[in-house]
């Protein structure tokens, strides 16, 4: 009862912050279905119980992720910038920013992490910006949000009884953010100004994970992510004078299944591997059930080449990756739904990742 009350109180806060994690393109390529998979460094963010399942430790020294949206209106803006056109010009604002979404993100190059042998951690940076414009009476109206994180997440996983694993994480996040709204020209001019509103705060949170693997080819996962709400209290202005209320990354309870049809006997990764995963991503949110359904596939061949695909809230995802001895490259296509329901405001994204791990 006490636990339920704590979660309910956390959910009562309306000022919800985005989840803090690197972009993890190969997870996005699998439709974000990862709760019961536990095969690589994404376990740090999706289920800490997987620390006890991964037999061969994986270390990561550096990661660089770059993402951007590829919707038609966004591509028109990219072309205009390449041509050197001035988007602050009134005619260009009405031409290119009348009904446009621009999304850009970078993770890394700061990333140090390790998973396996019952523990895992990641120290990383991550930044995301989003500009949404809509038609207005005289000129487009714009909303701009951006945040950047420098964070640590880590914990411990262990086997409780045969084939049942538990894990937990603690996390510390230094977040810097900016929020603006007004006419498109006002927002652009403010972003060009040295006094752009910017505030910082530190959030503390935790994750709890459960993983049951009765067979080498099947597992069930449950992850209580940001379980009590990762709260940001007392935002401090870095520049500008905008006041931000206390906020938090809301709790999410994720349930997942994973199937490994090519594995048998001991849980060792074969040269050719197949993973089928299904998640329901937020059991605490009943407003849009379709958005919470995640489905993913991964097929590894030759021991180093991955093909991944899936469905994330009804939207197709896909990607490919090359895993060499130390250098890893991956890319993914996915869709973020920015509206209140599927199909309201989908934004198509592409992300590229370069990483050094072994």
N, C-alpha and C positions, 0 to 999 in steps of 0.2 A: 504493500500500500504506500509506504514511504517513497519507494522507487518510482511508482506510477505518478505520485504527486509531484516529484521533482521534474520528471519529463513533461508533465502537463503544464507546470509553471514555466518551463523553458519555452514551450510552444506558444505561450500566451504573448511573448514578445513579437511585435510586428516587424521590427527593423531587422530583417534577415540578411545576412552576409553570404556571399558566394562561398562554396566549399574551397578549402585551400589544398591544392596538390599540383604537381606538374601536369603537363597535358597528357602524357602516357598514350601516344598515338595508337599503339597496338591494342590497348584496352578499348579505346574509342572505336577502332576498326571492328572489334568484336561486339559492338553494340552496347558497351559498358557492362556486359555480363561477366563478372569476375569474382563474385563473392565466394564461390566454392572451388575455384580453379587452383590457386596457390602453386604457381610454377616459377615465378620470377619476382623482380623487385617491386612490382605492383602490389604484391601481398602486403607491403607496409601500409598502403592506403585503403585496401579493400577487405582484409581480414587478418588480423595479427595472429590468429590461431595457426595460420599457415607457416609461421616461423618454425614450428616443430615438425612440419611435414616435409619441407624442402631439405633433402639429404645432402646435396652438394652446394655449399655456400656460394652466393653470388655477390660480388663486390662491384661497385660502380664509382668511377673516379670523376667523370664529367659528363654532362648532358646538355645539349642545346636543342630546344624545340622552338619552332617558329610556325605560327598559325595565322591564317587570314581567311575572310569569307570570300566566296566566289560567286555571289549572286550577280545577276546581270547589271543591276544599278551600281553595285560596288566595282565591277570591272570597268564600267564607264568612267568612274572616278579615277581609277588607277591609270587608265589611258590618258585622261586629262592631265594628271600630275606628270606623267612621263613626257607629255608634249610641252610642259611648262606653263600650263594655263593657271591663272590666278583664281582660286576658288572663292576668294573674298569678294570678287566682283559680283555685283547684284545679278547680272544676267547669268553668270555661271552658277551662282547659288540656286537660282530657280531652275536651271537646266540640269544640274547634277545632284543637288541635295534636296529635291522637292519631296521625295518619298524613298529614302535610302537608309540602309543599315551598313555601317562600317565596323568590322570587328577585327582586332589585331591582338595577338598574344605572343609572349616570349617566356620560356622557362630556361633557366640556366644562364651562363655556363656553370654556375655554382651548383654542384650536386655531388655529395659524398654519401654513399650508402652501402648497406650490406644486409643480406637476409640469409637465414639458415642456421642450423645447429641451435635452435630454440630461441634465437633473438634476432631482432632486425631494427634498423634505424635509417633515417634519411635526413640530411641537412640540405636545403634547397632554396632557390629563389624562383619567383613566379610573378608575372605581371600580365594584366589584361585590360584592354580599353574597348569601349563600345559607344558608338555614336548612332543615334536613331533620329531621323528627321521625318516629319509628317507635314502635309500641306497646311498652310496658314492663310489668313485673309490677304496679307500683302506679301509676305515671304514665309518660307518654311519655318516651322517650330522645331527645335532640336533639344534632345536630352543626351547628356554625355556622362558616362560613369567610367571610372578607372580605379584600379587598385593594384598594389604590388606587395608581395609577401617575402619575408626572409624568415624561414621557419625550420624547426626541428620537430621530428616525430620519431618515436622509438618505443620499443617495449619487449615483451617476453612472451613466448608461447611454450606450452608443455602438454604432455599427454596425461590425462586424468585416469581414465581406464582404457582398456584395449580399444584402439581405433577411434577414440574420442579425444579431441584436442581443444584446449582453451588458450586464449591469448588476450593481451591488453596492450594498449599504447597510451603514452602521455604525449602531449603536443604543446609547443610554445610558438606563437605566431606574432611577429611584428608586422603589422599591416599599415600601409599608407594608402589613403584613398582621396578621390576628388569626385564631386558631383556638381553638374551644372545643368541649367535649363534656361531657355529663352529663345529668341529668334536665332536662326542659324548663323547670322552675321555676328550677333552678340557672343555666341558661344565660341566661334572661331577667333574673334578678337580677344576674348578672355584667355583662351589657350595660348595665344601668341604673347600674352602679357607675362611679365616676370612674377606677378602677384596672383597667379592662379590659385584658387582655394585648395588647400592641401592640409590633411590632418593625419595624425598617426595614433595608434593604440596597440597594446599588447593583449593577445587573447590566450587563454589557457583552456585546454580541453582534454578529452580522453576518448578512446575507442575500446570496445569489448568485442571479442570474436569467439565463435564456436565453429568447429569443423568436425564432422563425423564422416569417416572414410571406412565403411564396412568392407569394401572390396577395392582392389587396386584400380578398377575401372569406373568407380562411382564414388561421389562425395556429395555431402550436403553442408552448406555453410550458412551461418547467421552472423551478421555484423551489426552491432549497435554503434553507429558512427557518430562522433561528437555527442556522446550519450547524454550528458547533462547540459548540452549546449555550450559551444565554445564562445565565451562572452568577451566582448570588447567594451571596456568601461572607461569613461573619461577621455574622450577623444581630445587630443592636444593639437592646436593649429601649428602647422609648420610655416604656412604662408596664407595670406588672406585672413578673413574674419568670420568665415562661415561656421556655424555651430552644428555639430553632428550629435544626435542622441545616442545613448548606449545601444548596442546592437549585438548580434550573435550569429554564429553558424548554427542553424537549427539541428536538432537530433534527427537521425534517419535510421530506420531499422530495415536492413536489407536481408532478403532470403534468397539463396541460390542453390542450384543443382549443377553438377558437372559430370560429364561422362567421358571416359577415356577408352574408346573401343579397341584400340590396338595394344593396350597394356594388359599384362597378365602376370601372375606370380608376384614377385617383388616389384615395388613401385619405382621402377627405373624408367627413365625417358628413352624410348627407342629412337633409332635414327629417323624413321618415318613415324610421325605421331599425328593423332587426330583428337581434337577436343570439341565437345559440344556442351554449351553452357546456357542456362536459363536463369534469369534473375527477376525478382520483383523488388524494385529498388527502394520503395519507401512505404512500409506497412502502416506508418503513422499518418499518411496522407491519402485521404479517400476522395479527393476532389476530382482527380483525373486518372483513373486506373490504367487506361491505355498507355499513358506517358511513363508509367512505372514498369512496364514489361520490357525486358531486355533479353535479346537472344543473340548468341554468338557461335561462330565456328572458327576453328583454326586447324590448318593442315600443314605440317612441317615435313619437308622432303629433303633428301640429300644431307640431312643433319644441320643445314644452315639457312634454308629458304622457307619462309613462312608466308602462307596465303591466309588472310582472315576476312571474314564478312559477318554481317549480322543485321539485326533490326533493333533500333533504339527508339522506343515509343512510337513504333509504326514507320519510322524512317529508315531507309537502307543505309548501311555503313559498309566500308571495305578498306583493305589496306594490304601492304606487302612489306616484308622485312628481310634483311640479310644479316645473318649473325656470323661474323668472322671470329677469329680467336680473341681479339681485343676490341676491334672496331665493329660497331653495329649501326645500321641505317634502317629507318622505317618511315613509312608515310601512311596517312590515313585520310579517308573522306568520311565526314559525319555531318549531321544536322542538329543544330541547337534550336529548340522551340522556345521563343521569347514571349509567346502569347499565353493566355490563360488555359488554352485547350489545344490539342493537336490540330495543325493546319491553320492556326490563327496567325502566327508570324514565324515561319520556319526560316532559318538562316543556314546556308550551306557553307561548310568550312573544309579547308585542307590544312594538314599539319605535316611538317617534316621534322625528323629527329636524327641527330648525330650523337652517338654515345660511345664512351669507352668503358667497357666492363668485362669481367672475366669470372 
